[in-house]
Amino acid sequence: MDANSVSTCEVGLYVASGSPFLQRNRFENNIYNAVVSENAHPTFGSEYAYDQPGLNVLRYSGYADLLAIGGDPFLGLFEDEQHIKGGFNSLYFSTGTPRCIVEAQQDATVTAHYNWWGVPDPPGAWFCGNVDYSKPLWYDPNGMGNGGFSSFTVTLGAEEQELRSAYIQKTNRNYAAAVNAYKGFILNRPNSTLIHRALRELRQAFRDFIVWANDTTIHSQLVNYLAPLASAVGNAPLKRTAQLVLAEELQHRGALSAAIASYRQVTQRQPNTFNERTALFSLYDIYAYDAADRRAAGDVLASLRSKYPNDRRTRLAELRYQFMSDENGNRINKANGLIQPMVSAAPAEYLLHQSYPNPFNPTTTIRFAIPQNEHLTLKVYDLLGREVASLVDEMRTAGTYDETFDASKLASGVYIYKLTSGSFSASKKFVLLK
């Protein structure tokens, strides 16, 4: 997601169970949060390359600029002067009563070196939960000024140090070492309060390993590791978390029947917990989007209304369900032959978003926006520039659209999707993993 601007919404960006790369975006003056990350791994600047800072702005939110619920958002890692990954983001609030700039809940961990917090030495009270905000910038990289960083450290316990070492191995692409380190932590500390974080970071290490090595057999290694943990005797924190993480991985792989069964198991065995809530929302997404099963989606929505009536995502699910019940929106306008927008009213500018999910198997959704009525094309190419699919080649009205790409007939690999509309042209990459 690159160079977008979102303001005056309830939430600027909501990320669920994904790992988008965010650069040069602005989330300002939003009612609740600039960004909400739930069980996700958004990276505000690359955690691998040393020349891709984040340069995102998250400010003037009603509550925390970044709210992390589970998962491990990445905002920057400072190893030494020559090894700075990500960072250079600006997160701060307007004048008034101080509150959390970054809030980490439900075993979330946020690594946030080399960012600007509004002052050179931000107080610890501005960071709630497991947030490593050491090595802050002295200046606003998205404004005026220049300088270095203010050097101080956040004291980590032995378990946190162990996970940090595994995390650094992952950011350095030493994936085998990172996986073994996480497995060692899980084996030796099954009752740790950080077990939720360890399993999620292990899953992310596996997923990064798959993309880097272009080896889809690694998927089965992860599932084969999680399955025995999820079915172990007893109901320890490790088992409960493994059940949810296994379901998420099955959904990510496109094994929807198995994912549904696993999420159902979570809702039955872990009632009135954070894991149950996460499982219900994931079930709704599968039925509403992947399976297009209106009746099943309605049943899950009824549970969400009963159990979590005040959750903002329940309200979002209700809106999606209304759209679903309208026979997918009656997309054809017979009066003028134009395809009507699937999402919202006319945007102010052209936009091409990163597809979701990414990596994917075998389908993913591409969202784009055009500010005026015109002919457009949306096509997919391989890395040699050969066209492999034409998703759109027609007149469209101004608006925002979601197009589904089915790559079931293609081989695993990296592909490029390109939007061309009038004088506008943009392209992004996505990864097919079978």
C-alpha positions in Angstrom: 0.0 0.0 0.0 1.8 3.1 -1.2 1.0 6.8 -1.1 -2.6 6.7 0.1 -4.3 9.3 2.3 -7.2 8.5 4.7 -8.8 10.9 7.1 -12.0 11.5 9.1 -13.0 7.8 9.1 -13.7 5.7 12.2 -10.4 3.8 11.4 -8.0 4.8 8.7 -6.8 1.2 7.9 -7.9 -2.1 9.3 -5.6 -5.1 8.8 -6.7 -8.6 9.7 -4.5 -11.6 9.4 -2.4 -10.1 6.7 1.1 -8.7 6.2 0.9 -5.7 3.9 3.9 -3.4 3.2 3.0 0.2 3.9 5.0 3.1 2.6 4.4 6.9 2.3 0.8 6.7 3.5 -1.0 9.3 5.7 -3.7 8.4 8.2 -4.8 11.6 9.9 -7.7 12.9 12.0 -9.5 9.6 12.2 -12.1 9.2 14.9 -10.7 6.1 16.7 -7.4 4.8 15.3 -5.2 5.5 12.4 -4.4 1.8 11.9 -5.8 -1.2 13.6 -3.9 -4.5 13.2 -5.5 -7.7 14.4 -3.5 -10.9 14.3 -1.5 -9.3 11.5 2.0 -8.3 10.5 1.9 -5.0 8.7 5.3 -3.6 7.9 5.7 0.2 7.9 8.8 0.1 5.8 10.6 -3.1 4.7 12.0 -5.3 7.5 14.4 -6.8 5.0 15.9 -4.1 2.7 17.9 -1.3 4.2 16.8 1.3 1.6 13.0 1.1 2.1 12.0 3.3 5.0 8.3 3.6 5.9 7.7 7.4 5.7 4.1 6.8 6.9 2.3 9.4 9.0 -0.2 8.3 11.7 -1.4 11.2 13.8 -4.3 13.1 15.4 -6.4 10.0 16.1 -9.0 10.0 18.8 -7.3 7.1 20.5 -4.1 5.1 19.7 -2.6 5.9 16.3 -1.6 2.2 16.0 -3.7 -0.4 17.8 -2.3 -3.9 17.6 -4.5 -6.8 18.8 -2.3 -9.9 18.5 0.3 -10.2 15.8 3.5 -8.3 15.5 3.4 -5.0 13.5 6.9 -3.9 12.4 7.8 -0.2 12.3 11.6 -0.4 12.3 14.6 -2.2 13.6 17.9 -0.5 14.4 20.9 -2.8 14.6 23.7 -0.3 13.9 24.3 2.7 11.8 24.6 0.6 8.6 21.7 -1.7 9.4 18.4 0.2 9.8 15.3 -1.6 8.5 12.0 0.2 8.0 11.4 3.1 10.4 11.3 6.8 9.6 7.5 6.9 10.3 5.8 9.8 12.2 3.3 8.9 14.9 2.1 11.5 17.3 -1.0 13.3 18.6 -2.2 16.9 18.7 -1.9 19.0 21.8 -4.2 18.0 24.6 -4.4 15.1 27.1 -1.6 12.6 26.4 -2.6 9.0 25.7 -1.1 5.9 24.1 0.4 6.5 20.7 0.9 2.7 20.2 -1.2 0.2 22.1 -0.4 -3.5 22.0 -3.1 -6.0 23.3 -3.6 -9.7 23.4 0.1 -10.7 23.3 0.9 -8.3 20.4 4.4 -7.1 20.1 5.4 -3.9 18.2 9.0 -3.3 17.1 9.3 0.4 16.4 12.9 1.7 16.3 13.9 4.9 14.4 10.6 6.7 14.4 9.4 10.2 15.3 7.0 10.4 18.2 6.5 14.2 18.3 9.3 14.8 20.8 13.0 13.5 20.8 12.5 11.4 24.0 9.0 10.2 24.3 7.8 9.1 27.8 7.0 5.4 28.3 3.4 6.3 29.2 2.8 6.9 25.6 3.3 3.2 24.8 0.9 0.6 26.1 1.7 -3.1 26.1 4.7 -4.7 24.5 6.2 -1.9 22.4 9.9 -1.4 21.8 10.2 2.3 20.9 13.9 2.6 21.6 16.2 4.5 19.3 13.7 7.3 18.5 14.5 9.9 15.9 15.3 13.4 16.9 13.3 14.9 14.1 10.2 14.4 11.9 11.4 12.6 8.7 8.1 13.6 7.1 8.4 17.2 7.9 11.4 19.5 8.5 14.7 19.1 10.3 17.5 16.5 10.3 19.6 14.8 12.9 20.2 11.4 14.3 18.5 9.3 17.0 18.2 9.5 20.7 19.8 6.4 22.1 18.1 4.6 25.0 17.0 1.0 25.6 13.9 -0.7 26.8 14.7 -3.4 29.3 13.6 -6.8 28.1 13.1 -9.9 30.2 14.8 -13.2 29.4 11.8 -14.5 27.4 11.5 -11.3 25.5 15.2 -11.4 24.7 14.9 -14.9 23.4 12.0 -14.0 21.1 13.8 -10.8 20.0 16.8 -12.9 18.9 14.6 -15.2 16.9 12.9 -12.1 15.4 16.2 -10.6 14.3 17.2 -13.9 12.7 13.9 -13.6 10.7 14.5 -10.0 9.6 18.0 -11.1 8.4 16.4 -13.9 6.4 18.1 -16.6 8.4 14.7 -18.4 8.3 15.9 -21.9 9.3 17.6 -20.5 12.4 14.6 -18.3 13.2 12.2 -21.3 12.9 14.4 -23.4 15.1 14.6 -20.6 17.7 10.9 -20.2 17.9 10.3 -24.0 18.1 12.9 -24.1 20.9 11.0 -21.4 22.8 7.7 -23.1 22.4 9.1 -26.5 23.5 10.9 -25.1 26.5 8.3 -22.5 27.6 4.8 -24.0 26.8 3.1 -22.1 29.6 4.8 -18.7 28.9 2.6 -15.6 28.8 4.3 -15.0 25.4 3.4 -18.3 23.8 0.7 -16.6 21.7 3.3 -14.2 20.3 5.8 -17.0 19.7 3.4 -19.1 17.7 2.3 -16.1 15.5 5.9 -15.0 14.9 6.8 -18.6 14.0 3.9 -18.7 11.5 5.1 -15.4 10.0 8.7 -16.8 9.7 7.4 -19.8 7.9 5.4 -17.6 5.5 8.3 -15.4 4.8 10.5 -18.5 4.2 8.0 -19.8 1.7 8.1 -16.6 -0.4 11.9 -16.2 -0.1 12.6 -19.9 -1.1 9.7 -20.2 -3.5 9.1 -23.6 -1.9 5.4 -24.4 -1.2 6.3 -27.7 0.6 7.2 -25.5 3.6 3.4 -25.0 4.0 2.9 -28.6 5.0 5.8 -28.4 7.4 4.0 -25.6 9.3 0.7 -27.4 9.4 2.3 -30.7 10.5 4.0 -28.8 13.3 0.8 -27.0 14.5 -1.6 -30.0 14.2 -0.2 -32.0 17.1 0.0 -28.9 19.3 -3.7 -28.1 18.6 -4.9 -31.6 19.4 -2.7 -32.2 22.5 -4.3 -33.4 25.7 -5.5 -30.7 28.1 -6.4 -27.1 27.5 -3.1 -25.3 28.1 -2.5 -21.8 26.6 -0.2 -23.5 23.9 -3.0 -25.8 22.7 -5.6 -23.0 22.7 -3.4 -20.7 20.6 -2.3 -23.5 18.3 -5.9 -24.3 17.5 -6.5 -20.7 16.3 -3.2 -20.3 14.4 -3.7 -23.6 12.6 -7.2 -22.5 11.5 -5.7 -19.2 10.2 -3.0 -21.1 8.3 -5.5 -23.4 6.7 -7.6 -20.4 5.6 -4.5 -18.8 4.2 -3.8 -21.9 2.2 -7.3 -22.0 0.8 -8.2 -25.2 2.6 -11.6 -23.7 3.5 -13.4 -26.8 4.7 -10.6 -27.7 7.1 -10.3 -24.0 8.2 -14.1 -23.9 8.9 -13.8 -27.1 11.0 -10.9 -25.7 13.0 -12.6 -22.3 13.6 -15.7 -24.1 14.8 -13.6 -26.1 17.2 -12.2 -22.9 18.6 -15.7 -21.4 19.1 -16.9 -24.6 20.8 -13.9 -25.1 23.1 -13.0 -21.5 23.9 -16.2 -19.6 24.5 -16.2 -16.0 25.5 -12.5 -15.5 24.8 -10.4 -13.4 22.4 -9.8 -16.5 20.3 -13.5 -17.2 20.0 -14.1 -13.7 18.8 -11.3 -13.9 16.2 -12.6 -17.3 15.0 -16.2 -15.9 14.5 -15.0 -13.0 12.4 -12.8 -15.3 10.4 -15.7 -17.7 9.8 -17.8 -14.7 8.6 -15.2 -13.7 6.1 -15.0 -17.3 4.7 -18.7 -17.6 4.3 -19.3 -14.1 3.0 -16.3 -13.9 0.6 -14.7 -17.2 -0.2 -17.8 -19.5 -0.1 -20.5 -16.8 -0.9 -22.8 -18.7 1.4 -25.4 -16.1 2.5 -27.2 -18.3 4.9 -24.1 -19.5 6.8 -22.8 -15.9 6.8 -26.1 -14.7 8.3 -25.9 -17.4 11.1 -22.4 -16.2 12.1 -23.5 -12.6 11.9 -26.3 -13.4 14.3 -23.7 -14.8 16.8 -21.6 -11.6 16.4 -24.6 -9.4 17.0 -25.4 -11.4 20.2 -21.9 -11.7 21.6 -20.1 -8.6 20.3 -22.8 -6.0 19.4 -20.4 -3.0 20.1 -17.5 -4.3 18.1 -16.8 -2.0 15.1 -16.2 -5.1 13.0 -19.7 -6.4 13.7 -21.1 -3.2 12.2 -18.8 -3.7 9.2 -20.0 -7.3 8.8 -23.6 -6.0 8.8 -22.8 -3.6 6.0 -21.1 -6.4 4.0 -24.1 -8.7 4.6 -26.5 -6.1 3.2 -24.4 -5.9 0.1 -24.4 -9.7 -0.1 -28.1 -9.9 0.2 -28.6 -7.6 -2.8 -27.5 -10.3 -5.3 -24.0 -8.9 -5.4 -25.0 -5.4 -6.0 -26.9 -5.6 -9.4 -23.7 -4.5 -11.1 -25.1 -3.7 -14.6 -26.7 -0.4 -15.1 -29.0 -1.2 -18.0 -29.6 2.5 -18.8 -26.1 3.2 -20.0 -24.4 -0.2 -20.1 -21.7 0.9 -17.5 -20.6 -1.4 -14.7 -21.5 0.1 -11.4 -19.0 0.4 -8.5 -18.9 -2.6 -6.1 -17.7 -0.7 -3.0 -18.4 3.0 -2.7 -18.9 6.4 -4.3 -16.5 8.2 -6.6 -13.0 8.6 -5.1 -10.9 11.8 -5.5 -8.0 10.1 -7.3 -6.8 6.9 -9.0 -5.8 4.1 -6.7 -4.6 0.6 -7.1 -4.4 -1.4 -3.8 -2.3 -4.4 -2.8 -4.3 -7.5 -3.4 -5.6 -9.5 -0.5 -4.7 -12.1 0.5 -1.1 -12.0 -0.6 0.4 -14.6 -1.0 -2.7 -16.4 -2.2 -4.0 -19.8 -3.4 -5.8 -19.8 -5.7 -7.9 -16.6 -5.5 -7.2 -13.1 -4.4 -9.1 -9.8 -4.6 -7.8 -6.6 -6.3 -9.3 -3.3 -5.3 -8.9 -0.2 -7.4 -10.5 3.2 -7.8 -11.1 5.6 -10.7 -12.4 9.2 -10.2 -14.3 9.5 -13.5 -16.2 7.4 -16.0 -13.8 5.9 -18.6 -12.5 2.8 -20.3 -10.0 0.8 -18.2 -8.1 -2.5 -18.3 -6.8 -4.7 -15.4 -4.5 -7.4 -16.6 -2.1 -9.9 -15.1 1.4 -10.6 -16.4 4.2 -13.0 -15.5 7.7 -11.8 -14.8 8.6 -12.1 -18.4 5.9 -9.6 -19.3 3.6 -12.1 -20.9 -0.1 -11.5 -20.3 -1.7 -14.4 -18.4 -5.1 -12.9 -17.6 -7.4 -10.0 -18.6 -9.7 -9.2 -15.7 -11.3 -6.0 -16.9 -11.4 -4.4 -20.4 -14.5 -2.1 -20.5 -16.1 1.1 -19.6 -16.7 1.7 -15.9 -18.3 4.5 -13.9 -16.3 6.4 -11.3 -16.0 4.5 -8.1 -14.1 1.8 -6.2 -14.1 -1.8 -7.3 -13.2 -5.3 -6.1 -12.1 -7.8 -8.8 -11.4 -11.4 -7.9 -8.5 -13.2 -9.7 -8.6 -17.0 -9.9 -5.1 -18.4 -10.6 -6.1 -22.1 -10.3 -4.7 -22.8 -13.8 -1.4 -21.0 -13.2 1.9 -22.3 -11.7 3.2 -20.9 -8.4 5.3 -17.8 -8.7 5.4 -14.0 -8.7 3.0 -12.2 -11.0 2.2 -8.5 -11.8 -1.2 -7.0 -12.1 -1.5 -3.7 -13.9 -4.3 -1.1 -14.0 -4.6 1.3 -17.0 -7.2 4.0 -17.1 -6.9 7.1 -19.2 -3.5 8.6 -18.5 -3.2 6.6 -15.3 -1.2 3.4 -15.1 0.0 1.5 -12.0 1.1 -2.1 -11.2 1.8 -4.2 -8.2 3.2 -7.7 -7.5 1.5 -10.6 -5.9 2.6 -14.2 -5.1 0.7 -17.4 -6.0 1.6 -20.3 -3.7 0.0 -23.7 -4.3 
